[in-house]
Structures are given as C-alpha cells and as structure tokens.
C-alpha cells in the first residue's frame, strides 16, 4: 500500500495546487488500458477553493510530518509554486490501469533542471533511488517500489500490485515511454469520446475489468439490462452551481453487446407520467419506468435475489402472470413519515396493464395460499386484502391499472411532493429514480448514530438525488444542493 499512498499523495498535491487546461496529452498510456481517468485539476481547484479549505491544512500537516530537516522549507516552496517541481502543469492529470495489477500516472515534463532538483530532494529524503540516464530517458525508483521515467515531454509513474512486481513495472515504464502513437490510448474510440466535451473528471472503463467496486459503480447508473462484460463505458463527473452530475455512456464492443442495447431500447419506452399525480407528500423514493412485462420478467429471472423474491410471492399469487400483463408505465413509491423512528418505509407499486386476464384465477389463488397459512379476502370489485404471518398487503385492478401496497401506504397524492416539479424531465426519460434527501433529518439522526455524526453536516446540505436514463445506453445521476447558487464542490469541502 506504500506505493499507492505515494502516488495518491503526489496526485493530491498537484490537483490541489496546479493550474491545468484540457489537452490531448496521453503519450504514455497504452491502448489496452483497462481504465483511464482524466482530471481537469484547474476546474476542480477553482470550484473547491482548496487553498482555503480544511483539507489544505490537513495536507500541509501530512507533508510537514513526512519531510525531514531543511528540505521542509523547499517542500513548502513547491507547495506555493508547484511549477518549480519541473512539471508542465498546463496539462491534465492522467491516472490509468493496465490489466488489474499495474497503475500509472502521467504528467507533462516542464523544466528538466527543476525536475532533476526535485528528484534530488526526494533522493536526499530517502524517497528516490536508482536514478540513471540513458539515451535521453531518465529512470529511477520512488519509495523502493514505484518506477518513474521521464524525457523532455513525458513524466510517468508506474507501480505493480503484484508481489515483487517492481522490476516488471520498471521494464513496462521504459516500453510505454518509447511506444508508437498508434499503440497509445490516443488511437482509440474511447479517447475520442473522452475528449468530446469538457468535464471535471472523465473515466473510461473497459467492460472486461472485473474489479467489483468499479463494476458496481457503473451499474449503479445504468439499466439492469446492460451486461457490462460486453460493453466499454465512459463516465464523467462535473461539479456545478447547485449540483453534481455523474454521466455514464456504454457502447457494445461486440455484436452481443450491440444487440443487447438495441433490444432494451425497443422494450423500454419513455415514461408517460401516468402515476405522477398520485405521488404522496410523504414519498421518500419514487421509481418510474415504461416497460413491456415479458421482457422485464425475463431480466428479473436472470437476477438470483429477485428470482427468489418472485418465488416467495408466488405462494400467494401468480406474480409472473401479473408481470407479463404489464405494458406501459410502472411506478414504485416508498413512503415514510418519521425516518428516525420508523424502521421500514411503506410502499406502493402501480403498473399499466395490457389486460387483466389473471383476475379469472384469483379464486384458485385463495384456495392454494391456505396451504402456506395465508389468506386473501375481497374488499370490492377486483380489490383484495392479502394477509400473511408477517404483514398485510392490498392489491387490485381498476381500469387496467394494477396496484400493490403495504398495509399503511397512502394512495392519495396532494400535489405537494417536490417530485412533481420534475414532470417534464420525467417524461423525457425511460428510467427515473428520485430520492428526497431534504426529507431526511441527518443532524437529528446523527445524535443517535455516532457513525453519521462525521458526515451529517455535509449530507444536510443536499436536497435530492436523481438517477435517470433517457436512452438505454446512457445514464445520469444528479445530486442537488439545497443552495442552488453555491458550487457543489465548494459546499462539500467547507
């Protein structure tokens, strides 16, 4: 972990202090990189006001405790004027991954004399060694295991996660510094997509990358129908006044991946907003989509946990038959009155049906469920109350609208939920998820939960989270602030 901490420290120093603009600099990044991150550090530094934040003080303290003797004065000079380290900080910062075991960081070389003095200082501090020069390429090692190489254009750091991987990283560093441009990341479709528009952070990820955390992060903003192993993806993060926006775009890398996107595009339509007027004031989370039931059921069956949930429901009702009848808008609403005291939210599901033929089998369901100690009674025309040993549920059909709710869920909207302000945005989406963070009393919760105390002030500044997808191959997550006029990043770092 020492090598990763060192790379992270250097990246943080540069991101905190430098002035950068977007360029196409990426000379030492190979075309087969499984992940590439490009950071517009100038934009981030300006928006965060890092120099006046509490995190700048923490960084100063960390450096002061790490540097020995008179060199501390030199390091402080570097902090005040990072150009003196010998890097051309008018270029963006790139961090990349090769395979799953080699991580790198690239910067553009500035003044080579200044860079040599910087490395000499690190050598004196015991942080750099084995520095040598041959054929215009200077190489060496940082903190024993991180390889570096630089010439008049490029400075490269490379570290291997494998045991005894230092020699492999050193060899790879030389190869990357001398490879042809046609073998570099600049020759790829992903590079073109990454530079199509300016963002604070852009992240390319190869679909074959199996690191769970990265895979989960992407799937959080993409429809569940997309299988990432057949896709490449580009994510971007931008900090704006009033909100932070995370975008994700995927594209098929083979015929199977392309066909999967086309299939989903045909079966997931634009939300009509049919159930928006029913949203209750106490709705904490609202999920909406427009979908064909047969296609959705097939996707659910491929998910182990959802399939098990279906099996449990089918002891009482033929949920598969119900789902196959869905064609159009679906909405799931989670309601809560007192999030501090209430253990579980109430919920209600709405769905538009192409037919309600399954109602003809309800009497048979009533008889079958007795075997599982359940009961169901009729409350009106096509209206039912289902009782199990754990809870009571209500469901029914009216004018081809299906509803299923927990016992105390409200089915009456009063037009006060802030979600209703987003009607036009919702109707332009295929999938839409809204979380009303303003309804959550984070500071009150922090009084009962010490783990939340550290982040309660930050969370209390947030208004909502919106996750939406206008097309099947794109997703967007927007985190909104209560203060629309304050930059998101600056607010969080105060």
Buried (B, 14 or more C-beta within 10 A) or exposed (E): EEBEEBBEBBBBBBBBBBEBEBEBBBBBBBBEBBBBBBBBBBBBBBBBBBEEBEEBEEBEEEBEEEBEEEBBEBBBEBBEEBBBBBBBBBBBBBBBBBBBEBBBBBBBBBBBEBBBBBBEBBBBBEBBEEBEEEEEBBBBBBBBBBBBBBBEEBBBBBBBBEEEBBEBBBEBBBEBBEBEEEEBBBEBEBBEBBBEEEBBBBBBBBBBBEEEEBBEBBBEBBBBBBBBBBBBBBBBBBBBBBBBBBBBBBBBBEEEBBEBBEEBBEBBBBBBBBBBEBBBBBBBBBBBBBBBBEBBBBBBEEEEEEEEEBEEBBBBBBBBBBBBBBBBBBBBBBBBBEBEEEEEBBBBBBBBBEEBEBBEEBEEBBEBBEEEEBBBEEEEEBBBBBBBEEEEBBBBBEEBBBBBBBEEBBEEBEEEBBBBEBEEBBBEBBBBBBBBBEBBBBEEBBEEEEEBBEEBEEBBBBBBBBBBBBBBBBBBBBBBBBEEEBBBBBBBBB
